[in-house]
Amino acid sequence: QVQLVESGGGSVQPGGSLRLSCAASGSISSIHAMGWYRQAPGKERELVADITSSRSANYADSVKGRFTISRDNARDTVYLQMNSLKPEDTAVYYCNAEIMLYMGTHYLPFWGQGTQVTVSS
């Protein structure tokens, strides 16, 4: 019914930049919050940043000042601009969105398939 398709991951040297994109499609009535989570090997999945439909953003302390989340409501797309990347940013990054389906009565969480980000020299 709903797909979240991520793109933009890859390998970069410390101090480099990457931009992740996530586009939602399907039987979507409306989207509340959209966000990015990450999971490093052996660690739990953690919130990186999220943003509401009114563009109120929230960041993990570890990425404040380096990452910027944004969204295009007309395209149901969320972006994550990642600058000054560090080796500890290496993880699989997952897109998340709270979506109300057509004829739905409440928002449901949906996840993307994940995209690998590797920061290494």
C-alpha positions as a Markdown table, in Angstrom:
| # | Residue | x | y | z |
|---|---|---|---|---|
| 1 | Gln | 0.0 | 0.0 | 0.0 |
| 2 | Val | 2.8 | 2.4 | 0.9 |
| 3 | Gln | 6.5 | 2.4 | -0.2 |
| 4 | Leu | 9.3 | 4.5 | 1.2 |
| 5 | Val | 12.2 | 4.5 | -1.2 |
| 6 | Glu | 15.6 | 5.7 | 0.0 |
| 7 | Ser | 18.5 | 6.9 | -2.0 |
| 8 | Gly | 21.8 | 8.7 | -1.5 |
| 9 | Gly | 23.8 | 6.4 | 0.7 |
| 10 | Gly | 27.4 | 5.4 | 0.0 |
| 11 | Ser | 31.0 | 5.7 | 1.2 |
| 12 | Val | 32.8 | 8.9 | 2.1 |
| 13 | Gln | 35.9 | 10.0 | 3.9 |
| 14 | Pro | 35.7 | 11.7 | 7.3 |
| 15 | Gly | 34.7 | 15.3 | 6.9 |
| 16 | Gly | 32.8 | 14.6 | 3.7 |
| 17 | Ser | 29.1 | 15.0 | 2.9 |
| 18 | Leu | 26.2 | 12.9 | 1.7 |
| 19 | Arg | 22.5 | 13.7 | 1.1 |
| 20 | Leu | 19.9 | 11.1 | 1.7 |
| 21 | Ser | 16.4 | 11.2 | 0.1 |
| 22 | Cys | 13.3 | 9.2 | 0.9 |
| 23 | Ala | 10.2 | 9.4 | -1.2 |
| 24 | Ala | 6.8 | 8.0 | 0.0 |
| 25 | Ser | 4.3 | 6.7 | -2.5 |
| 26 | Gly | 1.1 | 4.7 | -2.5 |
| 27 | Ser | -2.4 | 5.1 | -1.0 |
| 28 | Ile | -1.4 | 8.1 | 1.1 |
| 29 | Ser | -4.0 | 10.5 | 2.5 |
| 30 | Ser | -1.6 | 12.6 | 4.6 |
| 31 | Ile | 1.8 | 12.3 | 6.3 |
| 32 | His | 2.5 | 13.7 | 9.7 |
| 33 | Ala | 6.2 | 13.3 | 10.8 |
| 34 | Met | 9.0 | 12.0 | 8.6 |
| 35 | Gly | 12.4 | 11.1 | 9.9 |
| 36 | Trp | 15.6 | 9.3 | 9.7 |
| 37 | Tyr | 16.9 | 6.6 | 12.1 |
| 38 | Arg | 20.2 | 4.7 | 12.0 |
| 39 | Gln | 21.5 | 1.4 | 13.2 |
| 40 | Ala | 25.2 | 0.6 | 13.6 |
| 41 | Pro | 26.4 | -3.0 | 13.9 |
| 42 | Gly | 25.7 | -4.3 | 17.4 |
| 43 | Lys | 23.7 | -1.3 | 18.4 |
| 44 | Glu | 20.1 | -0.4 | 18.7 |
| 45 | Arg | 18.3 | 1.7 | 16.1 |
| 46 | Glu | 18.3 | 5.4 | 17.1 |
| 47 | Leu | 16.6 | 8.5 | 16.0 |
| 48 | Val | 18.8 | 10.8 | 13.9 |
| 49 | Ala | 16.3 | 13.6 | 13.1 |
| 50 | Asp | 12.6 | 14.0 | 12.3 |
| 51 | Ile | 10.4 | 16.8 | 11.0 |
| 52 | Thr | 6.7 | 17.4 | 11.1 |
| 53 | Ser | 4.4 | 18.5 | 8.3 |
| 54 | Ser | 4.8 | 22.1 | 9.6 |
| 55 | Arg | 8.6 | 21.6 | 9.3 |
| 56 | Ser | 9.4 | 21.6 | 13.0 |
| 57 | Ala | 12.6 | 19.6 | 13.3 |
| 58 | Asn | 14.2 | 17.6 | 16.0 |
| 59 | Tyr | 17.8 | 16.3 | 16.1 |
| 60 | Ala | 19.9 | 13.8 | 18.1 |
| 61 | Asp | 22.6 | 15.6 | 20.0 |
| 62 | Ser | 25.3 | 13.7 | 18.2 |
| 63 | Val | 24.3 | 15.3 | 14.8 |
| 64 | Lys | 23.2 | 18.8 | 15.8 |
| 65 | Gly | 25.1 | 21.4 | 13.7 |
| 66 | Arg | 26.2 | 18.8 | 11.1 |
| 67 | Phe | 23.0 | 17.3 | 9.8 |
| 68 | Thr | 20.0 | 19.1 | 8.3 |
| 69 | Ile | 16.6 | 17.5 | 7.7 |
| 70 | Ser | 14.1 | 19.0 | 5.3 |
| 71 | Arg | 11.0 | 17.9 | 3.5 |
| 72 | Asp | 9.0 | 18.6 | 0.4 |
| 73 | Asn | 5.3 | 18.1 | 1.3 |
| 74 | Ala | 4.2 | 18.3 | -2.3 |
| 75 | Arg | 6.4 | 15.3 | -3.2 |
| 76 | Asp | 6.1 | 13.4 | 0.1 |
| 77 | Thr | 9.8 | 13.4 | 0.3 |
| 78 | Val | 12.2 | 13.9 | 3.2 |
| 79 | Tyr | 15.9 | 14.7 | 2.9 |
| 80 | Leu | 18.9 | 14.4 | 5.2 |
| 81 | Gln | 21.9 | 16.6 | 4.4 |
| 82 | Met | 24.9 | 15.2 | 6.3 |
| 83 | Asn | 28.0 | 17.3 | 6.6 |
| 84 | Ser | 31.3 | 16.9 | 8.5 |
| 85 | Leu | 30.7 | 13.2 | 8.6 |
| 86 | Lys | 32.6 | 11.1 | 11.2 |
| 87 | Pro | 33.4 | 7.4 | 11.3 |
| 88 | Glu | 30.9 | 7.0 | 14.1 |
| 89 | Asp | 28.1 | 8.1 | 11.7 |
| 90 | Thr | 28.6 | 4.8 | 9.9 |
| 91 | Ala | 25.4 | 2.9 | 10.0 |
| 92 | Val | 22.4 | 1.7 | 8.0 |
| 93 | Tyr | 20.0 | 4.7 | 7.7 |
| 94 | Tyr | 16.3 | 4.1 | 7.7 |
| 95 | Cys | 13.5 | 6.4 | 6.6 |
| 96 | Asn | 10.4 | 6.5 | 8.7 |
| 97 | Ala | 7.0 | 8.2 | 8.1 |
| 98 | Glu | 3.8 | 8.4 | 10.0 |
| 99 | Ile | 1.1 | 8.0 | 7.3 |
| 100 | Met | -2.6 | 8.0 | 7.1 |
| 101 | Leu | -3.9 | 5.9 | 4.3 |
| 102 | Tyr | -6.9 | 6.7 | 2.2 |
| 103 | Met | -10.0 | 5.9 | 4.3 |
| 104 | Gly | -7.8 | 5.5 | 7.3 |
| 105 | Thr | -8.6 | 6.8 | 10.8 |
| 106 | His | -5.1 | 7.2 | 12.3 |
| 107 | Tyr | -1.5 | 7.5 | 11.4 |
| 108 | Leu | 0.6 | 4.3 | 11.0 |
| 109 | Pro | 4.4 | 4.0 | 11.0 |
| 110 | Phe | 6.1 | 2.9 | 7.8 |
| 111 | Trp | 9.8 | 2.2 | 7.2 |
| 112 | Gly | 12.1 | 2.2 | 4.2 |
| 113 | Gln | 14.5 | -0.6 | 3.3 |
| 114 | Gly | 17.6 | 1.2 | 4.7 |
| 115 | Thr | 20.6 | 2.6 | 3.0 |
| 116 | Gln | 24.2 | 2.1 | 4.0 |
| 117 | Val | 26.4 | 5.1 | 5.0 |
| 118 | Thr | 30.1 | 4.3 | 5.5 |
| 119 | Val | 32.5 | 7.0 | 6.7 |
| 120 | Ser | 36.1 | 5.8 | 6.5 |
| 121 | Ser | 39.5 | 6.9 | 5.4 |
